[in-house]
């Protein structure tokens, strides 16, 4: 005669030991290694911020709020960084304005229009452009691109000379190495990055949403506007902000094509300078407060890029939460 065993449905089946104790040793070791790697990155970032801030303390103490002044003259011990902050912002904005529409259009083309067998070689070419060294972009920009652009600048400057707003932005005097040339080179450099990230985000749009839009009679553009863009806009904005961080932090290419002139001007065809460029050009001959000022520029640039990346991660995270809701 068999005896039936009563099972309490409230008691979980299997072992009641914590899940961490029931995992294989290899899984626990991998989890600890991954946690250690993440903490190591955080520690390195903190150490970079602390050491660079410590070495630039004399600049912050000497100048105070004068660090945002307009005069950068090492011979007179004047180290105002506003001209470099302005140049960094202007060139990055030019790069974003030029790169974002092209990048998003290419990403939509590769994911929604071009068949997969034709899209793959285009993706390979875009990925190859992303790994071209910045010094190559800079040399090509100053030796080939800037002289060619200067002829175009001359034509534009002659056409708009005397017009109130356009004359101030694009009129003479004109230089091939300028804010605008630097912005165009940076646009070339960040386009593959923004394109790749945007393509990955757009590719995650559920096929049922796309098919549902077509089933309701939507055209391709209406499908992209109503089904693809709402799902992927947060990720695309995050990709744009990451591209902005890359444009702000680019050094060698910007140093070669921006013109190395510490001026604040609305003239986009005039030479200027940026924070990464002035650090690369002047650090070798700097000492004392001059050296501390250049390191301080690096601290400011580090802070700006960290803020931009945090904003990008926040936007992407919120978009992921809205998508899963």
N, C-alpha and C positions, 0 to 999 in steps of 0.2 A: 504494500500500500504506500503510495507516494505521498509525500507531504508538500503541499504548495507553499512556496516562500513568498511572503508579502514584500513588495518593493515600495518604499516610500517615494512618491513622485517628486517630493520636495528636495530629496537628496540627490545631488548630481552624480551621474554615472562615472565610473572610472576612479582614478586616484584623486584624492582631495588635496594633494600637495600643491603648493603654488606652481604656476606654469613655469616660472624661471628655473625652479629646481628640477622640473621634468624635461626641460629641453636638453638636447645632446650637448656635450662639452664643446664641440666645434661651433655650434650656434652661439653659445654664450661667449666664447673667445672672440668670435667675429663681432658680436655686439659690443664688447668692450673695446676692441680695436677701432671700430667705427666711431664710438663715442670719444675715444682718445684722440683720433685724427681730427674730429670736429673741434674738440677743446684746444688742440694744438694750434689750429688755424686761428682761433679766437685769441689765444695767448700771443701768437706772433703779431697779430694786428695791434693788440694792446701795447706790446713792447715797441713796435714801430712808432706808434703815436707818442709814447712816453719819451723814448730816446730822442726823436726828432724835436719834440716840444722842448725838452731840456736843453738841447744844443742851440735852439733859437730863442731862448729866454732873453738874452741880452738885447735882441732886436725889439721884442715886445716891450721890454722895460725902457729902452732908450726912446723909442718912437711913441709908445702908447697908442692913442687913437690915430696918431700920425701914420700908422701903417697903411691907412686908407687914403693917404695923401696922393697928390698927383706928380710929385717931384721924385725922380729916381736919379740921384747923382752921387755915386760912390766917392768922387773927389771931395765933395762938400759934406759927406756923411749924412746924406738925405736919402731915405729908403722908403718912399711912398709906393705902395703896390697897386694903387687903383688902376693905373694904365694897363697893367698886366692882367688884372681881374677883368677889366673891360675887354681887352683883346681876347681873352679866353672865352668869355661869354659870347662875344660877337661871332667869332669863328665857329663856335659850337652851334649857335643858332642858325647860321648860314648852312652848316652841314646838315642839321636836322631838317630844315625847310626843303633842302634839295633831295635828301636821301629818303625821307619817309614816304612820300607819294610813290617814288620809284620802287622802293622795297616792298610796300604793301601790294602794289600792282603786280610785281613779279610773283609774290607769294600767292596771290589769288589766281594768277595765270597758271602757276604750276600745280595748284591743288584743285581748281575748278574748271579749267578750260583745256589745258594740254593733256593728251593721253599719257599714261604713266611711262610707256616706253620712250616717249620723246622728252618727258620731264626729267628723267634720270640723268642724261648727259648735261642738261642745263644745271641741275643741282650740283653735279661734280665741278663744273666750271665756277659756280658761285663759291663753293667750299674752297677751291684753289685760290680764288681772289682773297679770301679771308686770311690766308696764311702767307701772303706776300709780305716780306719784311717792310717795316715802316721806312727804313732808310732808302729802300728801293723806290717807294712812292715819293719820298722827298727829293731824291736825285732826279728822277724823271720829271717831277714838278718844276724844279728850278732850272734844269737844263733844256727841257723840251716844252713843257706845258706853259710855263710863265711867259717865255718870249712869244709864243703863239697867242696867248691871251692878251698880251699887251697891245697887239694890233687891234683886237676887238675892243679893248678898253678905250683906245684912242678914238675909234669910230663912235662908240657910245658917248664918250666925253664930249666930242665935237657936236653931237646931235642934241645933247641935253644942256650944254653950256648956256647959262643965263636963265634957265627955268628954275623957279624958286626952290622947290624941294628936290627935284631930280638932279639939279646942278650941284647941290650940296652933297648928294650921295654918290654921284657918278662922274661929276665934272673934273676938269684938270685941277691940280697936277695929278699925273697917273704913273703908277709903278707896276711892273709885272709881279714883283714880290709884294703882296698886299694882303689885307684882311680877306678879300674875296677869293683870291687864289688859294689861300690857306683853307678857307671854308670849303672850296670845291674839292681839294685834295682830301680833306677829312670826310667829305661826303662819299667819295670813292671808297674810302677805307671802312666806313661803318655800314655801307649799303649791304655787303654780304652778311654781316652780323645780324642786322635788323631783318633782312630777308629770311635767313635761316630760322631765326626764332619765330618770326611771324608765320612762316610756313608750317612749322611744327605745331603751333597753336591752332591754326586754321584746320589742319589735318585732323584734329580731335573732334571736330563738329560731328555729331551723330548722323549717320547716313539716313536714318529715318526722318530726321528733321528736313534734310535736303529733299528726299523723295516726297515727303508730305507737301512741301512747298510747290514742287512741280505738279503733284497731283491736284492741287488747288488751282492750277492754271497759271502759276507765276512764271514770268520770264527768268532768264538767268540772272539778270541784274536785280530783279525783285527778290529772287531766292537769296542772293548774296546779302542784300540789304535787310531782309526780314528773318533769315535763318542763320546765315554764317556770321555776320557781323555782331549781332547781339551776344552770341555765344563766345566769340573770340576777342572782343574789343579790349577786355581787361588785359589779356595776354599780349596783345599787340601794343598797348600803351606801355606795358612793362618792357617789351623789347625796345621800344623807342627810347625809354629812359636809360636802359642799359647802353644803347648806342650813344646817347648823350654823354654818359659817363666816360665812354671810350673816347669820344671826340674831345672832351675837356682835358683828358689826361694824356693825349698823344704828344710826344716830345720831339723826336728827331725830324719827322716830316714837317711839323709846324715850324721848327727852328730854321729849316732850310728855305721855306717859301713865304714866311710871314713878313720878312723885311727888317726885323730887329730894330724897331724904332719905338721908344717908350712914349707914345703920344695917345691922347684921347681925341678922336675926331669922328665925325659922322661920315667922312669920306671912305667908302668901302674899297675904293681902288688905291688907297694910300697905304704905305707900309705901317706896320704896327708891331706888337709883341704880345706874348702870352706867358703865363706862369711857367708851364713846362719848357717853353723855348728859352726864356731868359735863364733858367736854371742850367740848362744844357750848355748854353753859350758862355756863361760867365762864371760858372762854379770853379773851373780850373785855376782862375787867377784871383780868387776871393780869399780873404782872411779876416779874422776878427769879426766886427759887427757886420761887415759886408757878407761874410760867409754865413753868419747867423741869419741875416735877412733872406738869403737865398733858401736856407733850410726852412725858415718860416713860411716862405712861399709854398714850399712843399707841404708843410703842415696844413696851410689853408686849402691847398688843392686836395690833399688827402681827406680833409673834413667835407669838402664839397662833394667829392665822388662817393664817399660813404653815405652821405645824406641822400644823394640821388639813387644809389642802389637800394637803400632801405625803403625809399618811396616806391621804387619799382617792385620790390618783393611784396610790399603791402598791397599794392594794386593787384598784382597777380594772385596773391592769396585771397583777397576779397572776391575776385572774379571766379576763382575755383570754388569758393563757398557758395556763391550765387548759382554756379553751374550745377553743383551737386544738390542744391535745395529743391 
